[in-house]
Structure formats: C-alpha cells, structure tokens
Amino acid sequence: MPIRIFTLPFNEETQTFHDDIVSQFCLNKRIHKIDSKFFTRNHQPFWTIAVHYGQILAEEKVAGNGGENPEKHLDEQQKALLVRLKEWRKEVAGGVGLPVYMIATNTQLISLIVQKCVTLEGLKLVRGFGKTKMEKYGKNITDIIRQFYHPA
C-alpha cells in the first residue's frame, strides 16, 4: 500500500497548519489510514501526516450508479466527446482488424471523459490503460480530449 508523508510547519501568523496540500492530495485517492504526530524542532512546531492510500480508478467514480447506463450521467458536451471518442476507436479498430472493445471499452471511454484525461499520466487512473495501450493510443486520446475542451 503506497504511503505519502507530509510535514507541515505551524504558521505563527495564521495560527494554523496549512493542510490544504494534504486535502488536495487525498481528493482522488482511496484513503486507508492516516497517522499523524506533532513534534517540535528548534522550538518550531510541526505536524507530520502519513497517508496510506490507494488510487481511485476512474471506473469507481462512474460506478455506483445502480446499474444504470453511465452515459446517462454525462452532460451534453461530454456525450458529444463520447461520440467523438467512439468514432476514433472504430476507425482505429477497423484499421488494425480488432473489435472496438480491444481499443477501449465504453466504460473506459466514459472514465476518460469523467477524469478529463488530457495527459498520459491521467490515463493511469483508468483501469485497463496499461503501458501498451498508453503507448499505442494515449497521445491520440489525450489530444482528442484536450482539443475538445480547449479548441485552438
């Protein structure tokens, strides 16, 4: 289980520990356990936080919809992007003679949209996007998503 350790100094001016970095880190993680300790060094108080976590995969954010069609929860812009990604997937699959789901499943495409995967690093959050898929299709997928949200 991965662990991330934060050491936060006490801010005398605001009389707080600025824990926003910890909160931001935890947003897209499954937190298993948090340990914390206070200590002082040279009369300066510190708070050390150890966060034991696992990644929340994009499918888990889409899941929990009671068996409903996950597309139902996409807004109109996201649905249009899904259509564009499905067109790209069909074109790629036809070119290499594979069924479309071998390129990416519908759940994976929806997860890419929900996560707004505009970087290769973002693709790692989607179950089934390992090194090979990222190398073969990652740049094309992220380019489509990036262009959709940020047209030139």
C-alpha positions as CSV (number, residue, x, y, z in Angstrom):
1,M,0.0,0.0,0.0
2,P,1.5,3.4,-1.0
3,I,2.2,6.0,1.7
4,R,2.8,9.7,1.4
5,I,4.2,11.7,4.3
6,F,3.6,15.4,4.8
7,T,5.5,17.5,7.3
8,L,3.7,20.8,7.9
9,P,5.2,23.7,9.8
10,F,3.0,25.7,12.2
11,N,2.2,29.2,10.7
12,E,2.5,31.7,13.6
13,E,0.8,34.4,11.5
14,T,-2.4,32.5,10.9
15,Q,-2.1,30.2,13.9
16,T,-2.7,27.1,11.8
17,F,-1.1,24.3,9.9
18,H,-1.7,24.7,6.2
19,D,-3.1,21.3,5.4
20,D,-4.6,22.2,2.1
21,I,-1.8,20.3,0.3
22,V,-2.9,17.1,2.2
23,S,-6.6,17.7,1.3
24,Q,-5.7,18.2,-2.4
25,F,-3.6,15.1,-2.4
26,C,-6.4,13.0,-0.9
27,L,-9.1,14.1,-3.4
28,N,-8.5,11.4,-5.9
29,K,-7.3,8.7,-3.6
30,R,-8.9,5.9,-1.6
31,I,-7.6,6.6,1.9
32,H,-7.0,3.6,4.0
33,K,-5.4,5.1,7.1
34,I,-4.0,8.4,8.3
35,D,-1.4,8.7,11.1
36,S,-0.3,12.0,12.5
37,K,2.2,13.2,15.0
38,F,3.2,16.5,16.4
39,F,6.8,17.4,17.1
40,T,9.0,20.5,17.6
41,R,12.4,21.2,16.2
42,N,14.3,24.3,17.3
43,H,11.1,25.5,19.1
44,Q,9.1,25.3,15.9
45,P,6.0,23.1,15.9
46,F,5.4,20.6,13.1
47,W,2.7,18.2,12.2
48,T,3.6,15.1,10.3
49,I,0.9,13.2,8.5
50,A,1.3,9.8,6.9
51,V,-1.4,9.0,4.4
52,H,-1.8,5.3,3.5
53,Y,-3.8,5.3,0.2
54,G,-4.7,3.5,-3.0
55,Q,-5.7,5.0,-6.3
56,I,-9.4,5.6,-7.0
57,L,-9.8,4.3,-10.5
58,A,-12.0,6.3,-12.9
59,E,-14.5,3.4,-13.2
60,E,-15.2,3.7,-9.5
61,K,-16.2,7.3,-9.9
62,V,-18.5,6.3,-12.7
63,A,-19.7,3.2,-10.8
64,G,-22.3,3.3,-8.1
65,N,-25.0,4.3,-10.5
66,G,-27.2,1.3,-9.6
67,G,-26.8,-0.5,-12.9
68,E,-27.9,2.5,-14.9
69,N,-26.3,3.4,-18.2
70,P,-23.3,5.5,-17.1
71,E,-23.8,7.7,-20.2
72,K,-27.0,9.0,-18.6
73,H,-24.8,11.0,-16.1
74,L,-22.8,12.8,-18.8
75,D,-23.8,16.3,-19.8
76,E,-24.3,17.2,-23.5
77,Q,-20.7,18.3,-24.0
78,Q,-19.4,15.0,-22.5
79,K,-21.9,13.0,-24.6
80,A,-20.5,14.7,-27.8
81,L,-17.0,13.9,-26.7
82,L,-18.0,10.3,-26.2
83,V,-19.4,10.2,-29.7
84,R,-16.1,11.6,-31.0
85,L,-14.0,9.0,-29.0
86,K,-16.2,6.2,-30.2
87,E,-15.7,7.4,-33.8
88,W,-11.9,7.4,-33.3
89,R,-12.0,4.0,-31.6
90,K,-14.0,2.5,-34.5
91,E,-11.6,4.0,-37.1
92,V,-8.5,2.6,-35.2
93,A,-10.1,-0.8,-34.6
94,G,-11.0,-1.1,-38.2
95,G,-7.5,-0.2,-39.3
96,V,-5.9,-3.0,-37.3
97,G,-8.7,-5.6,-37.5
98,L,-9.6,-5.6,-33.8
99,P,-13.0,-5.4,-32.2
100,V,-13.6,-1.9,-30.8
101,Y,-13.6,-3.0,-27.1
102,M,-10.0,-4.1,-27.5
103,I,-9.0,-0.5,-28.1
104,A,-11.2,0.8,-25.2
105,T,-14.4,-0.3,-23.7
106,N,-17.4,2.2,-23.4
107,T,-16.8,2.3,-19.6
108,Q,-13.1,3.2,-20.2
109,L,-14.1,6.0,-22.6
110,I,-16.6,7.4,-20.1
111,S,-13.9,7.2,-17.4
112,L,-11.5,9.1,-19.7
113,I,-14.2,11.8,-20.1
114,V,-15.1,12.0,-16.4
115,Q,-11.4,12.3,-15.4
116,K,-10.8,14.8,-18.3
117,C,-7.6,12.8,-19.2
118,V,-5.6,15.4,-21.1
119,T,-2.2,13.9,-20.1
120,L,-0.7,10.4,-20.3
121,E,-0.4,10.4,-16.5
122,G,-4.2,10.9,-16.3
123,L,-4.7,7.7,-18.3
124,K,-3.1,5.7,-15.5
125,L,-6.3,6.3,-13.4
126,V,-8.4,4.3,-15.9
127,R,-8.4,0.6,-15.3
128,G,-7.1,-1.3,-18.4
129,F,-4.9,1.5,-19.7
130,G,-1.5,0.0,-19.1
131,K,1.8,0.8,-20.7
132,T,0.9,-0.9,-24.1
133,K,-2.4,1.0,-24.6
134,M,-0.9,4.2,-23.4
135,E,2.0,3.9,-25.9
136,K,-0.3,2.9,-28.8
137,Y,-3.3,5.1,-28.2
138,G,-2.5,7.5,-25.3
139,K,-1.4,10.5,-27.3
140,N,-4.3,10.3,-29.7
141,I,-6.8,10.0,-26.9
142,T,-5.4,12.9,-24.8
143,D,-5.2,15.0,-27.9
144,I,-8.9,14.4,-28.7
145,I,-9.9,15.2,-25.2
146,R,-7.6,18.3,-24.9
147,Q,-8.8,19.7,-28.3
148,F,-12.4,19.1,-27.3
149,Y,-12.1,21.0,-24.0
150,H,-9.6,23.6,-25.3
151,P,-10.1,24.1,-29.0
152,A,-7.4,26.1,-30.8
